[in-house]
Amino acid sequence: MSDDISRKLESKLDEKLFSNNRKKQLKNGFKKGKVVNEVLDKPTVMALYKLITDHIIAYVNGSVSAGKESVVFWAVDDNNVNVALKIYLVSTSNFKKREAYILGDPRFLKLKKGTQNLVFLWAKKEFKNLLRCFDSGIPVPKPIHVSRNILAMEFVGKNGSPCKILLESEVDENDYLESISLIKNLYSKAKLVHGDFSEYNIFKTEKGLVLFDLGSAVDLKHPNTVEFLKRDINNITKFFSKRGITVKDPEQILREIIS
């Protein structure tokens, strides 16, 4: 592909990505130029273009959230259905800390060196975890497609606005019980432990809680399964306890899950 065509495609996608998002500002200090430079590098732009030509998406409206490792965009498919595009930052160094969630997982025995390979594997890992959960009946965004550092999945929200997470919501005892059920069902049905389960990774929707950010989830055969599970239980217990909800002893919940 010639540089001239490449530049035209990048310009076309850049216009689509930001034309409907000029009134919004990305969270966590992300600005348009930073997103273009760190997220939408040339290979990612070409991968996005392929998603359009393959009819995975029709166009992209703009960004809805950003973190240290990824940016989520609001896209729309050919049937005018909202799609969430999670694009991992290939240039970030934070993924080096994620090796502990891959090494030891029997599904990913071969780990090629290099940050880019780790990022691509992480995207594939999250897709597989979402698929396993979805097939097990656990409420997660439905996975649609994964390519390089781009994960396409169901958009949980309306009109480009994601549902509120637990941290931003009023919570009650039912939310606590549902959160614990999510941890238990992950373990018993999907054979996974989330590894980063918290009020930041759970949507509160009209139909109930929806779990997301499954990249860190490990198979039960991972050597640190119990350690990760214990941490997940403790994290969510602390959150609900601070909100004034009566909680069970985390050790008791742990025993109930692994017994």
C-alpha positions, 0 to 999 in steps of 0.5 A: 500500500502506497504512503499516499493511500495510507495517509488518505485512509488515516485522514479518513478514519481520523475524521470519522473518529473525532467528527462527532466527539469534539464536545467531549474530552477524554478521561485521565488526561487523554487529548486528541493528539495523544490518542492519535499518537499513542493509540491510532498508530498506522498499523492500528488505523489500518486494522480499523479500516479492515474492520470497516471493509470486513463489515465488523463496524460501519463507522466510529463515533468517538471515544467514551473512556480512556485508561493507562492501557487502552481507550474505548471507542463507540462504533456502530455496525451496518445494522446501526447497532452500537459496538464498543471498540477497546484499543490497547496501547501498543506503546505502553509499558504497563503491560510488562506488569501483566505477564503474571496473569498470562504465565502459568495459564495453560491456554497461553503456553507460548509467550513471544518477547516484546511489548507488542506481542504481549499486547496482542496476546492480551487482547486475544486473552480478553476475547477468549475470557469474554467468550467463555463467560458469555457461553457460560451465561455470565453477564458480560459484554458479548465478544464480537471480534479481536484483531491485533490490539483491537477488541470489538464487543457489545456496547453496554449503554445507550446512545454512546454513553456507557452504563454507570459502574458500581463506583458511580452508582447507588448500591444496596444489598442486592448489588453486593449479593449479585457481585459475590454471585458473579465471582462464584459463577466465574469460578464454577461455570466459566472456570475463571478467576477475574484477578481484577474484580472491583467496583471499577469493572462492573456496570450497573444496568437496568437488568442487573450487574455486567462484568467487564475488563476480563483481560486479567482473568485466569484459568483455574489451573493457573498457579496463583488462582487462589491468591487472585480469588482471595484478592477479588473477594477482599476488594469487593467486600471492602467497597460494599462495607465502606458503602454501609452494606452488611457483608459476609466474612471474605474467608467464609466466601472463599471456602464456599467457592473452593470447597 
